[in-house]
Amino acid sequence: MPELPEVEVSRQGIEPWLLEQTIEQIKVRTPKLRWPVPDEVKRVEGAKIIRVSRRAKYLLLETTGGTLLIHLGMSGNVRVLHSPPRPGKHDHLDILLGNGSVLRFHDPRRFGAVLWQEGDGLLHPLLAQLGPEPLCDEFDADYLIHCSTRRSISIKQLLMDSKVVVGIGNIYANEALFRARISPRMIACQLTREQAQILVDSIKRTLIEAIGAGGTTLKDFLQADGKPGYFALNLNVYGREGSPVRTASIRSRSLSRDSGQPSAAPGARRHRRVSAAVLHRCLGAGSTLLLYRQK
């Protein structure tokens, strides 16, 4: 399932082609995806796109006629097509733009969604109760300790709870915990302040590196230009059950999804350098990222 990096990569890919464009028409070929596509999506026809943003795993197309919310589900992607081919079986919705281009939503498994919200898209019921973004300053060690206090679930389950923090799924929870040298099975309330700081930093670095690599393609995900994401080449544990851990003489062992699929192991690979441009784009001006060097 596309997680925060894949959705952010999609947002960055489509934004330059959508801003200030007028939506001429919306063609809905599949009226029911994960939820029915509401008739209100037609209200944005004739409206101008004024912002392309992301909240959690949702793309938000803010227009002068309301906000379209797009969720990629388990297998979806969006692409801007300048000479669009004939729609295929899984091309469920087209947004025709005034410049002749088309934003096409493709989703083989139909777990995605296209929704509408009048005015501010953040007021939609699916977004209103979500936790903070993991790349914002609000998500820090103090916040994580506050959320983990008296929680008897595993630390991995806590990270995957969208009411605690958004956008972290199975792949990136595994990777961040591995880098932080924390077992995904650790009970959340046992997390120390020092571990929380290292884990928060690990989460931020992992997500930023994944965005810089174009996300992770395991099967279906494609970037907005049709290319796969290359962060799969950097995965330390996810999907590597039975394989040698890259930095230790042990093998990854599969656990249940909830308790932490591949186990974390001592040691961590040297993280690749992240450019200042990528950091600025992902974190925004004024944000703080504490960096820890693995020993």
MARDO-995507 format. One record per atom (N, C-alpha, C): residue number from 1; x negated, y, z negated; atom name. Coordinates in steps of 0.02 Angstrom, whole numbers, plus 50000, padded with zeros to 5 digits. Each point is the difference from the previous one (the first is absolute). Layout:
// residues N
   seq       u       v       w   atom
   NUM       X       Y       Z     CA
...
//
This chain:
// residues 295
   seq       u       v       w   atom
     1   49958   49941   50000      N
     1   50042   50059   50000     CA
     1   49956   50062   50000      C
     2   50014   50050   50044      N
     2   49962   50062   49999     CA
     2   50004   50033   49931      C
     3   49942   50019   49973      N
     3   49997   50034   49936     CA
     3   49981   50073   50012      C
     4   49983   50035   49948      N
     4   49987   50072   50007     CA
     4   49950   50016   50056      C
     5   49942   49968   50005      N
     5   49953   50019   50053     CA
     5   50029   49993   50070      C
     6   50037   49946   50012      N
     6   50028   49989   50067     CA
     6   50052   50054   50017      C
     7   50040   50019   49950      N
     7   50051   50051   50013     CA
     7   49967   50068   50009      C
     8   49948   50014   49961      N
     8   49964   50064   50007     CA
     8   49964   50003   50067      C
     9   49971   49945   50022      N
     9   49967   49998   50065     CA
     9   50052   50013   50055      C
    10   50059   49971   49993      N
    10   50054   50012   50049     CA
    10   50020   50074   50000      C
    11   50006   50029   49941      N
    11   50018   50071   49996     CA
    11   49949   50044   50035      C
    12   49936   49987   49986      N
    12   49947   50040   50031     CA
    12   50000   49992   50075      C
    13   50018   49940   50024      N
    13   49999   49987   50072     CA
    13   50056   50034   50038      C
    14   50059   50005   49969      N
    14   50057   50028   50036     CA
    14   50009   50075   49989      C
    15   49972   50026   49945      N
    15   50013   50070   49983     CA
    15   49982   50050   50055      C
    16   49941   49995   50031      N
    16   49983   50051   50050     CA
    16   50048   50003   50059      C
    17   50033   49944   50015      N
    17   50045   49996   50057     CA
    17   50072   50020   49984      C
    18   50016   50005   49935      N
    18   50069   50013   49981     CA
    18   50012   50071   49975      C
    19   49951   50030   49969      N
    19   50010   50066   49971     CA
    19   50024   50051   50052      C
    20   50052   50037   49980      N
    20   50030   50053   50041     CA
    20   50036   49975   50062      C
    21   50007   49934   50005      N
    21   50038   49972   50056     CA
    21   50074   49997   49983      C
    22   50041   50008   50051      N
    22   50073   49995   49993     CA
    22   50022   49928   50013      C
    23   50042   49974   49958      N
    23   50027   49932   50010     CA
    23   50059   50006   50048      C
    24   49992   49974   50060      N
    24   50052   50004   50051     CA
    24   50054   49947   49988      C
    25   49979   49940   49981      N
    25   50049   49946   49992     CA
    25   49970   49945   49957      C
    26   50044   49966   49963      N
    26   49980   49940   49963     CA
    26   50040   49941   50028      C
    27   49963   49950   50023      N
    27   50031   49940   50027     CA
    27   49992   49943   49949      C
    28   50056   49978   49973      N
    28   50000   49945   49951     CA
    28   50022   49937   50036      C
    29   49956   49952   50006      N
    29   50017   49937   50034     CA
    29   50021   49946   49951      C
    30   49975   50005   49939      N
    30   50018   49951   49948     CA
    30   50029   50038   49941      C
    31   50066   50000   49993      N
    31   50032   50041   49949     CA
    31   49989   49977   49929      C
    32   49976   49938   49991      N
    32   49988   49976   49932     CA
    32   49930   49970   49996      C
    33   49958   50032   49961      N
    33   49934   49973   49985     CA
    33   50003   49973   49929      C
    34   49955   50022   49956      N
    34   50006   49979   49930     CA
    34   50065   50027   49971      C
    35   50017   50061   50018      N
    35   50064   50030   49986     CA
    35   50028   50027   50065      C
    36   50066   50012   50004      N
    36   50028   50030   50061     CA
    36   49969   50068   50014      C
    37   49986   50014   50064      N
    37   49976   50066   50019     CA
    37   50060   50047   49996      C
    38   49997   50051   49957      N
    38   50059   50043   49991     CA
    38   50015   50042   50062      C
    39   50064   50013   50011      N
    39   50020   50042   50056     CA
    39   49970   50070   49995      C
    40   49984   50021   49938      N
    40   49974   50068   49989     CA
    40   49933   50012   50034      C
    41   49964   49947   50021      N
    41   49936   50012   50034     CA
    41   50010   50042   50063      C
    42   50060   49998   50028      N
    42   50014   50038   50060     CA
    42   50000   50076   49986      C
    43   50005   50018   49937      N
    43   50002   50071   49983     CA
    43   49934   50036   50015      C
    44   49947   49963   50009      N
    44   49936   50032   50015     CA
    44   49990   50012   50074      C
    45   50046   49977   50041      N
    45   49996   50014   50072     CA
    45   50007   50075   50011      C
    46   49953   50027   50036      N
    46   49998   50072   50011     CA
    46   49960   50038   49947      C
    47   49979   49965   49948      N
    47   49961   50031   49947     CA
    47   49926   49998   50015      C
    48   49962   50044   49968      N
    48   49927   50003   50010     CA
    48   49966   49966   49941      C
    49   49948   49961   50015      N
    49   49961   49966   49947     CA
    49   49951   50051   49971      C
    50   50006   50012   49935      N
    50   49959   50052   49968     CA
    50   49946   49970   49955      C
    51   50006   49937   49984      N
    51   49949   49969   49957     CA
    51   50004   49924   50007      C
    52   49942   49968   49999      N
    52   49996   49926   49999     CA
    52   49961   49982   49937      C
    53   50034   49969   49952      N
    53   49968   49986   49936     CA
    53   50011   49927   49981      C
    54   49974   49982   49942      N
    54   50007   49932   49974     CA
    54   50015   50003   49926      C
    55   50045   49957   49978      N
    55   50011   49990   49928     CA
    55   50002   49925   49989      C
    56   49953   49975   49959      N
    56   49994   49928   49989     CA
    56   49989   49967   50068      C
    57   50042   49952   50018      N
    57   49993   49965   50063     CA
    57   50051   50025   50052      C
    58   50026   50059   49989      N
    58   50049   50030   50046     CA
    58   49968   50056   50040      C
    59   50014   50001   50066      N
    59   49985   50058   50042     CA
    59   50059   50047   49998      C
    60   49987   50065   49994      N
    60   50052   50049   49998     CA
    60   49991   50049   50058      C
    61   50049   50002   50044      N
    61   50001   50048   50055     CA
    61   50048   50055   49980      C
    62   49973   50055   49977      N
    62   50041   50056   49977     CA
    62   50017   50045   50059      C
    63   50065   50012   50010      N
    63   50023   50039   50056     CA
    63   50046   50056   49975      C
    64   50019   50044   50046      N
    64   50046   50053   49983     CA
    64   50071   49974   49991      C
    65   50010   49935   50014      N
    65   50067   49969   49992     CA
    65   50002   49945   49949      C
    66   49950   49998   49955      N
    66   49997   49947   49950     CA
    66   49936   49961   50008      C
    67   49993   49947   49959      N
    67   49938   49961   49999     CA
    67   50014   49928   50018      C
    68   49961   49974   50048      N
    68   50002   49929   50017     CA
    68   49948   49964   49957      C
    69   50021   49943   49970      N
    69   49954   49959   49961     CA
    69   49990   49934   50037      C
    70   49937   49981   50009      N
    70   49985   49938   50036     CA
    70   49957   49957   49955      C
    71   50023   49938   49989      N
    71   49961   49950   49963     CA
    71   49980   49945   50048      C
    72   49937   49982   49999      N
    72   49974   49951   50049     CA
    72   50017   49928   49982      C
    73   50027   49988   49939      N
    73   50018   49932   49981     CA
    73   49940   49955   49996      C
    74   50006   49939   50025      N
    74   49945   49951   49996     CA
    74   49960   49996   50064      C
    75   50028   50024   50056      N
    75   49966   49990   50064     CA
    75   50008   50058   50048      C
    76   50023   50057   49975      N
    76   50015   50055   50044     CA
    76   49941   50045   50017      C
    77   50008   50038   50053      N
    77   49953   50053   50018     CA
    77   50036   50052   50041      C
    78   49971   50060   50001      N
    78   50027   50054   50042     CA
    78   49945   50023   50047      C
    79   50019   50015   50061      N
    79   49952   50022   50051     CA
    79   50031   50056   50041      C
    80   49957   50048   50018      N
    80   50021   50053   50046     CA
    80   49981   49978   50070      C
    81   50049   49996   50043      N
    81   49990   49976   50069     CA
    81   50013   50058   50047      C
    82   49950   50016   50042      N
    82   50007   50055   50047     CA
    82   50031   49978   50066      C
    83   49990   49937   50017      N
    83   50034   49970   50058     CA
    83   50030   49934   49975      C
    84   50055   50004   49963      N
    84   50026   49940   49966     CA
    84   50022   49945   50047      C
    85   49976   49939   49987      N
    85   50024   49943   50039     CA
    85   50071   49982   49979      C
    86   50029   49955   50035      N
    86   50067   49977   49983     CA
    86   50000   49970   49930      C
    87   50049   50017   49959      N
    87   50001   49975   49931     CA
    87   50002   49924   49998      C
    88   49963   49972   49951      N
    88   49999   49928   49990     CA
    88   50052   49978   49949      C
    89   50000   49936   49986      N
    89   50049   49970   49955     CA
    89   49998   50031   49931      C
    90   49942   50018   49976      N
    90   49993   50024   49931     CA
    90   49990   50076   49996      C
    91   50014   50035   50054      N
    91   49997   50073   50000     CA
    91   50069   50026   49982      C
    92   50010   50015   49937      N
    92   50067   50011   49973     CA
    92   50025   50072   50005      C
    93   49953   50048   50006      N
    93   50022   50070   50000     CA
    93   49949   50043   50036      C
    94   50025   50046   50040      N
    94   49958   50049   50034     CA
    94   50021   50070   49980      C
    95   49951   50043   49989      N
    95   50012   50071   49989     CA
    95   49971   50036   50061      C
    96   50043   50027   50042      N
    96   49979   50033   50061     CA
    96   49984   50074   49985      C
    97   49941   50022   50019      N
    97   49977   50067   49984     CA
    97   50005   50046   50061      C
    98   50000   50065   49985      N
    98   50008   50050   50053     CA
    98   49943   50000   50050      C
    99   49941   49975   49981      N
    99   49943   49999   50046     CA
    99   49999   49937   50043      C
   100   50052   49959   49995      N
   100   50004   49940   50041     CA
   100   49972   49938   49967      C
   101   49967   50007   49944      N
   101   49973   49942   49964     CA
   101   50055   49967   49958      C
   102   49985   49939   49977      N
   102   50047   49962   49961     CA
   102   49965   49972   49938      C
   103   50030   50008   49942      N
   103   49977   49966   49940     CA
   103   50041   49936   49994      C
   104   49966   49943   50006      N
   104   50035   49935   50002     CA
   104   49986   49961   49936      C
   105   50054   49975   49970      N
   105   49995   49959   49939     CA
   105   50008   49927   50020      C
   106   49948   49961   49985      N
   106   49996   49929   50019     CA
   106   49995   49959   49936      C
   107   50042   49949   49993      N
   107   50000   49961   49938     CA
   107   50027   49929   50013      C
   108   49955   49952   50013      N
   108   50023   49932   50015     CA
   108   50043   49968   49946      C
   109   49984   50012   49936      N
   109   50036   49965   49947     CA
   109   50060   50039   49972      C
   110   50008   50061   50022      N
   110   50058   50041   49983     CA
   110   50009   50012   49926      C
   111   49945   50004   49963      N
   111   50004   50018   49930     CA
   111   49987   50075   49990      C
   112   49988   50035   50055      N
   112   49989   50072   49996     CA
   112   50066   50037   49994      C
   113   49996   50066   50000      N
   113   50061   50040   49992     CA
   113   49990   50068   50032      C
   114   50055   50028   50025      N
   114   50003   50070   50022     CA
   114   50059   50031   49965      C
   115   49988   50051   49959      N
   115   50051   50030   49959     CA
   115   50001   50076   50010      C
   116   50047   50033   49969      N
   116   50007   50073   50007     CA
   116   50017   50031   49934      C
   117   49973   50060   49988      N
   117   50015   50037   49940     CA
   117   50009   50074   50017      C
   118   50053   50029   49978      N
   118   50010   50071   50011     CA
   118   49948   50040   49961      C
   119   49970   50048   50033      N
   119   49951   50042   49966     CA
   119   49936   49963   49983      C
   120   49980   50005   49937      N
   120   49937   49972   49977     CA
   120   50004   49924   49996      C
   121   49958   49966   50038      N
   121   50001   49927   50002     CA
   121   49982   49968   49933      C
   122   49963   50036   49958      N
   122   49980   49973   49935     CA
   122   50059   49991   49954      C
   123   50058   50029   50018      N
   123   50060   49993   49959     CA
   123   50038   49936   50015      C
   124   49978   49963   50050      N
   124   50035   49937   50016     CA
   124   49996   49953   49941      C
   125   50054   49965   49984      N
   125   50001   49955   49941     CA
   125   49943   49950   49998      C
   126   49975   49978   50058      N
   126   49945   49952   50000     CA
   126   49933   50031   49980      C
   127   49995   50066   50002      N
   127   49938   50033   49985     CA
   127   50000   50038   49934      C
   128   50059   50015   49976      N
   128   50006   50046   49944     CA
   128   49969   49974   49935      C
   129   49998   49934   49991      N
   129   49976   49972   49937     CA
   129   49931   49967   50005      C
   130   49964   50015   50053      N
   130   49935   49967   50010     CA
   130   49946   50032   49956      C
   131   49948   49960   49987      N
   131   49943   50024   49962     CA
   131   49956   50045   50042      C
   132   49944   50024   49973      N
   132   49956   50045   50036     CA
   132   49962   49965   50056      C
   133   49973   50041   50045      N
   133   49957   49975   50052     CA
   133   49932   49982   49969      C
   134   49970   49945   50021      N
   134   49936   49979   49969     CA
   134   49942   50046   50017      C
   135   50006   50040   50053      N
   135   49945   50044   50019     CA
   135   50008   50072   49973      C
   136   50051   50010   49959      N
   136   50009   50066   49971     CA
   136   49967   50003   49931      C
   137   49990   50061   49975      N
   137   49967   50009   49936     CA
   137   50042   49974   49942      C
   138   50065   49998   50008      N
   138   50044   49976   49946     CA
   138   49985   49927   49982      C
   139   49979   49962   50050      N
   139   49983   49930   49987     CA
   139   49928   49997   49976      C
   140   49991   49999   49934      N
   140   49934   49998   49971     CA
   140   49998   49948   49944      C
   141   49944   49995   49965      N
   141   49991   49949   49949     CA
   141   50050   50009   49943      C
   142   50012   50062   49980      N
   142   50047   50011   49945     CA
   142   50070   49977   50019      C
   143   50020   50015   50062      N
   143   50066   49978   50022     CA
   143   50005   49924   50002      C
   144   49948   49967   50025      N
   144   50001   49927   50005     CA
   144   50002   49968   49930      C
   145   49963   50028   49953      N
   145   50002   49974   49931     CA
   145   50070   50009   49971      C
   146   50030   50058   50012      N
   146   50068   50013   49976     CA
   146   50049   49948   50027      C
   147   49995   49984   50065      N
   147   50046   49954   50031     CA
   147   49988   49928   49978      C
   148   49938   49983   49981      N
   148   49984   49931   49983     CA
   148   50012   49985   49926      C
   149   50009   50051   49959      N
   149   50010   49990   49928     CA
   149   50063   49958   49988      C
   150   49991   49948   49960      N
   150   50055   49955   49980     CA
   150   50031   49963   50060      C
   151   49964   49996   50056      N
   151   50025   49962   50057     CA
   151   49968   49931   49999      C
   152   50041   49949   50003      N
   152   49976   49931   49995     CA
   152   49991   49966   50068      C
   153   50013   50037   50054      N
   153   49989   49972   50066     CA
   153   49926   50005   50019      C
   154   49980   49967   50054      N
   154   49931   50003   50022     CA
   154   49985   50070   50028      C
   155   49936   50018   49999      N
   155   49980   50064   50027     CA
   155   50016   50005   50074      C
   156   49997   49944   50035      N
   156   50016   50002   50072     CA
   156   50074   50015   50010      C
   157   50043   49969   49960      N
   157   50072   50015   50006     CA
   157   50013   50073   49986      C
   158   49965   50028   49951      N
   158   50009   50070   49983     CA
   158   49983   50045   50059      C
   159   49944   49985   50033      N
   159   49979   50041   50057     CA
   159   50048   49995   50059      C
   160   50035   49945   50005      N
   160   50046   49990   50056     CA
   160   50071   50024   49984      C
   161   50010   50029   49942      N
   161   50065   50027   49980     CA
   161   50005   50072   50027      C
   162   50044   50012   50047      N
   162   50004   50066   50032     CA
   162   50025   50055   49952      C
   163   50028   49980   49943      N
   163   50020   50050   49951     CA
   163   49940   50023   49959      C
   164   49946   49962   50002      N
   164   49938   50018   49966     CA
   164   49955   50039   50048      C
   165   49988   49972   50058      N
   165   49960   50033   50052     CA
   165   50022   49970   50067      C
   166   50002   50041   50051      N
   166   50027   49977   50064     CA
   166   49946   49976   50048      C
   167   50021   49960   50048      N
   167   49958   49985   50057     CA
   167   49950   49944   49992      C
   168   49992   49973   49939      N
   168   49950   49947   49989     CA
   168   50035   49932   50002      C
   169   49984   49961   50050      N
   169   50029   49934   50007     CA
   169   49949   49946   49984      C
   170   50014   49941   50024      N
   170   49960   49941   49984     CA
   170   49927   50007   50023      C
   171   49991   50026   50060      N
   171   49932   50004   50029     CA
   171   49956   50047   49959      C
   172   50024   50060   49990      N
   172   49957   50051   49970     CA
   172   49996   49994   49924      C
   173   50050   49969   49969      N
   173   49994   49985   49928     CA
   173   49944   49950   49990      C
   174   49997   49948   50041      N
   174   49947   49950   49996     CA
   174   49931   50032   50009      C
   175   49994   50041   50052      N
   175   49935   50029   50016     CA
   175   49976   50049   49945      C
   176   50046   50042   49977      N
   176   49980   50049   49949     CA
   176   49981   49966   49935      C
   177   50036   49948   49980      N
   177   49984   49965   49938     CA
   177   49933   49963   50007      C
   178   49988   49972   50058      N
   178   49935   49966   50011     CA
   178   49943   50050   49993      C
   179   50006   50057   50031      N
   179   49947   50050   49997     CA
   179   49990   50026   49929      C
   180   50054   50003   49962      N
   180   49996   50024   49931     CA
   180   49979   49946   49952      C
   181   49991   49938   50025      N
   181   49981   49943   49958     CA
   181   50050   49987   49945      C
   182   50064   50004   50018      N
   182   50054   49988   49953     CA
   182   50042   49943   50028      C
   183   50014   49951   49958      N
   183   50041   49943   50021     CA
   183   50072   50023   50013      C
   184   50030   49980   50055      N
   184   50070   50018   50013     CA
   184   50047   49971   49949      C
   185   49977   49950   49961      N
   185   50042   49968   49950     CA
   185   49997   50035   49932      C
   186   49955   50049   49993      N
   186   49996   50036   49936     CA
   186   50068   50029   49982      C
   187   50020   49993   49937      N
   187   50061   50031   49977     CA
   187   49991   50075   49999      C
   188   50048   50036   50026      N
   188   49992   50072   50011     CA
   188   49983   50038   49936      C
   189   50030   49980   49944      N
   189   49989   50037   49938     CA
   189   49929   49990   49972      C
   190   49962   49953   50029      N
   190   49931   49989   49977     CA
   190   49950   50045   50036      C
   191   50023   50039   50048      N
   191   49955   50043   50039     CA
   191   49971   50054   49955      C
   192   49934   50007   50002      N
   192   49967   50051   49960     CA
   192   49997   50066   50039      C
   193   49985   50054   49965      N
   193   49995   50065   50032     CA
   193   49944   50000   50053      C
   194   49943   49969   49984      N
   194   49946   49997   50048     CA
   194   50019   49959   50061      C
   195   50033   49943   49990      N
   195   50023   49960   50056     CA
   195   50050   50038   50043      C
   196   50044   50037   49967      N
   196   50050   50038   50037     CA
   196   49968   50051   50045      C
   197   49948   50034   49977      N
   197   49966   50049   50041     CA
   197   49966   49967   50060      C
   198   49967   49944   49988      N
   198   49967   49964   50055     CA
   198   50052   49974   50050      C
   199   50056   49975   49975      N
   199   50052   49973   50044     CA
   199   50033   50055   50041      C
   200   50014   50056   49970      N
   200   50029   50056   50038     CA
   200   49953   50021   50056      C
   201   49936   50006   49985      N
   201   49951   50017   50050     CA
   201   49997   49947   50055      C
   202   50003   49937   49980      N
   202   49997   49945   50048     CA
   202   50060   50002   50047      C
   203   50059   50014   49972      N
   203   50060   50004   50041     CA
   203   49994   50056   50051      C
   204   49978   50058   49978      N
   204   49994   50057   50045     CA
   204   49950   49987   50055      C
   205   49942   49972   49982      N
   205   49948   49986   50050     CA
   205   50024   49948   50050      C
   206   50032   49947   49975      N
   206   50024   49947   50044     CA
   206   50051   50026   50050      C
   207   50047   50040   49977      N
   207   50051   50027   50045     CA
   207   49970   50048   50051      C
   208   49954   50042   49978      N
   208   49968   50048   50045     CA
   208   49959   49965   50053      C
   209   49963   49948   49980      N
   209   49961   49962   50049     CA
   209   50046   49964   50050      C
   210   50056   49975   49975      N
   210   50047   49965   50045     CA
   210   50030   50049   50050      C
   211   50016   50060   49978      N
   211   50027   50050   50046     CA
   211   49947   50018   50052      C
   212   49938   50009   49977      N
   212   49946   50016   50047     CA
   212   49988   49946   50051      C
   213   50016   49936   49982      N
   213   49990   49944   50046     CA
   213   50062   49986   50042      C
   214   50052   50040   49992      N
   214   50061   49990   50040     CA
   214   50048   49950   49970      C
   215   49993   49986   49935      N
   215   50045   49953   49968     CA
   215   49977   49928   50008      C
   216   50043   49954   49979      N
   216   49984   49928   50004     CA
   216   50050   49966   50046      C
   217   49974   49968   50052      N
   217   50043   49959   50044     CA
   217   49988   49927   49984      C
   218   50051   49967   49973      N
   218   49996   49928   49989     CA
   218   50038   49963   50054      C
   219   50055   50029   50024      N
   219   50039   49967   50052     CA
   219   50033   50051   50047      C
   220   50045   50041   49972      N
   220   50042   50042   50042     CA
   220   49981   50073   50003      C
   221   49968   50027   49948      N
   221   49992   50072   49998     CA
   221   49954   50026   50055      C
   222   50023   50055   50032      N
   222   49959   50036   50049     CA
   222   50002   50074   49982      C
   223   49945   50035   50014      N
   223   49999   50072   49991     CA
   223   50045   50032   50053      C
   224   50010   50066   49994      N
   224   50043   50035   50046     CA
   224   49974   49998   50072      C
   225   49935   49988   50009      N
   225   49972   49995   50068     CA
   225   49997   49929   50025      C
   226   50031   49953   49962      N
   226   50002   49931   50021     CA
   226   49941   49958   49979      C
   227   49951   50030   49967      N
   227   49941   49963   49977     CA
   227   50013   49969   49932      C
   228   49968   49944   49984      N
   228   50007   49970   49933     CA
   228   49962   50040   49948      C
   229   50016   49988   49937      N
   229   49960   50029   49946     CA
   229   49941   49955   49984      C
   230   49943   50029   49983      N
   230   49939   49961   49993     CA
   230   49978   49988   49928      C
   231   50041   50021   49951      N
   231   49979   49990   49931     CA
   231   50000   49926   49981      C
   232   50035   49958   50040      N
   232   49999   49928   49986     CA
   232   49929   49973   50000      C
   233   49956   50032   50037      N
   233   49930   49978   50002     CA
   233   49965   50012   49933      C
   234   50027   50044   49959      N
   234   49969   50018   49937     CA
   234   50033   49966   49940      C
   235   50051   49960   50011      N
   235   50034   49968   49944     CA
   235   49953   49953   49963      C
   236   49999   50007   49935      N
   236   49958   49957   49959     CA
   236   50034   49936   49977      C
   237   50066   50005   49988      N
   237   50034   49942   49971     CA
   237   50065   49982   50034      C
   238   50040   50049   50021      N
   238   50066   49984   50028     CA
   238   49993   49956   50062      C
   239   50037   49945   50001      N
   239   49999   49954   50057     CA
   239   49938   49959   50007      C
   240   49957   50000   49948      N
   240   49936   49963   50004     CA
   240   49998   49943   49950      C
   241   50057   49971   49986      N
   241   50003   49943   49953     CA
   241   49953   49944   50023      C
   242   49958   49976   49955      N
   242   49954   49947   50015     CA
   242   49936   50021   50033      C
   243   49995   50065   50018      N
   243   49940   50026   50032     CA
   243   49951   50025   49948      C
   244   49935   49998   50015      N
   244   49952   50028   49953     CA
   244   50012   50074   49988      C
   245   50000   50021   49937      N
   245   50005   50071   49985     CA
   245   49937   50033   50025      C
   246   50006   50058   50031      N
   246   49944   50029   50036     CA
   246   49943   50022   49954      C
   247   50013   50008   49936      N
   247   49948   50024   49956     CA
   247   49988   49955   49940      C
   248   50028   49940   50000      N
   248   49989   49955   49943     CA
   248   50002   49929   50026      C
   249   49967   49955   49964      N
   249   49996   49930   50022     CA
   249   50059   49960   49973      C
   250   50060   50027   50009      N
   250   50061   49964   49983     CA
   250   50048   50007   50058      C
   251   50055   49966   49995      N
   251   50048   50002   50054     CA
   251   50065   50033   49976      C
   252   50033   50036   50046      N
   252   50064   50030   49983     CA
   252   50050   49945   49986      C
   253   50043   50011   49951      N
   253   50051   49951   49982     CA
   253   50068   50034   50001      C
   254   50047   49968   50033      N
   254   50066   50030   50008     CA
   254   50040   49995   49935      C
   255   50032   50056   49983      N
   255   50047   50002   49944     CA
   255   50068   50017   50028      C
   256   50051   50002   49958      N
   256   50066   50020   50024     CA
   256   49997   50073   50019      C
   257   50046   50022   50043      N
   257   50002   50069   50023     CA
   257   50006   50047   49941      C
   258   50043   49985   49952      N
   258   50013   50046   49945     CA
   258   49941   50006   49953      C
   259   49964   49946   49990      N
   259   49946   50003   49951     CA
   259   49934   50019   50031      C
   260   49998   50003   50067      N
   260   49939   50023   50033     CA
   260   49973   49947   50047      C
   261   50013   50007   50063      N
   261   49988   49945   50047     CA
   261   49928   49974   50000      C
   262   49952   50030   50036      N
   262   49933   49974   49993     CA
   262   49970   50029   49936      C
   263   49963   49959   49963      N
   263   49974   50024   49936     CA
   263   49943   50049   50011      C
   264   49996   50048   49954      N
   264   49943   50046   50001     CA
   264   49939   49964   49974      C
   265   49942   50023   50020      N
   265   49938   49966   49980     CA
   265   49948   50052   49980      C
   266   49952   49980   49957      N
   266   49948   50047   49981     CA
   266   49960   50024   50061      C
   267   49977   50060   49996      N
   267   49961   50027   50055     CA
   267   50044   50032   50052      C
   268   49975   50048   50035      N
   268   50038   50033   50053     CA
   268   49952   50022   50054      C
   269   50025   49997   50063      N
   269   49959   50022   50055     CA
   269   49988   50075   49996      C
   270   49945   50023   50027      N
   270   49989   50072   50003     CA
   270   50053   50031   50045      C
   271   50035   50050   49975      N
   271   50053   50032   50040     CA
   271   49968   50041   50056      C
   272   50031   50000   50058      N
   272   49973   50040   50054     CA
   272   50014   50074   49987      C
   273   49958   50043   50029      N
   273   50006   50071   49989     CA
   273   50063   50026   50033      C
   274   50038   50042   49965      N
   274   50060   50030   50027     CA
   274   49985   50073   50018      C
   275   50018   50021   50060      N
   275   49983   50068   50022     CA
   275   50039   50052   49961      C
   276   49973   50059   49996      N
   276   50034   50055   49966     CA
   276   50066   50017   50035      C
   277   50002   49993   50066      N
   277   50061   50015   50037     CA
   277   50057   49953   49980      C
   278   49983   49935   49994      N
   278   50051   49952   49980     CA
   278   50024   50014   49929      C
   279   49953   50014   49955      N
   279   50019   50016   49931     CA
   279   50047   50061   49998      C
   280   49983   50052   50037      N
   280   50040   50060   49999     CA
   280   50070   49987   50027      C
   281   50003   49961   50055      N
   281   50065   49987   50031     CA
   281   50044   49959   49955      C
   282   49972   49952   49964      N
   282   50040   49955   49959     CA
   282   50018   50029   49932      C
   283   49952   50036   49970      N
   283   50011   50026   49933     CA
   283   50029   50069   50000      C
   284   49984   50040   50049      N
   284   50022   50069   50001     CA
   284   49953   50045   49961      C
   285   50005   50063   50013      N
   285   49957   50048   49967     CA
   285   50016   50003   49926      C
   286   49949   50007   49959      N
   286   50010   50008   49929     CA
   286   50007   49935   49961      C
   287   50000   49943   50034      N
   287   50006   49936   49966     CA
   287   49932   49978   49974      C
   288   50001   49956   49950      N
   288   49939   49978   49968     CA
   288   49994   49924   50007      C
   289   49942   49976   50018      N
   289   49987   49928   50005     CA
   289   49934   49987   49963      C
   290   50005   49959   49948      N
   290   49940   49981   49963     CA
   290   49971   49938   50032      C
   291   49936   50001   50015      N
   291   49968   49944   50034     CA
   291   49956   49962   49952      C
   292   50005   49933   50003      N
   292   49960   49957   49958     CA
   292   49956   49956   50046      C
   293   49938   49994   49982      N
   293   49955   49956   50037     CA
   293   49999   49932   49965      C
   294   50012   49947   50040      N
   294   49997   49933   49972     CA
   294   49928   49983   49982      C
   295   49991   49967   49944      N
   295   49933   49980   49978     CA
   295   49988   49927   50016      C
//
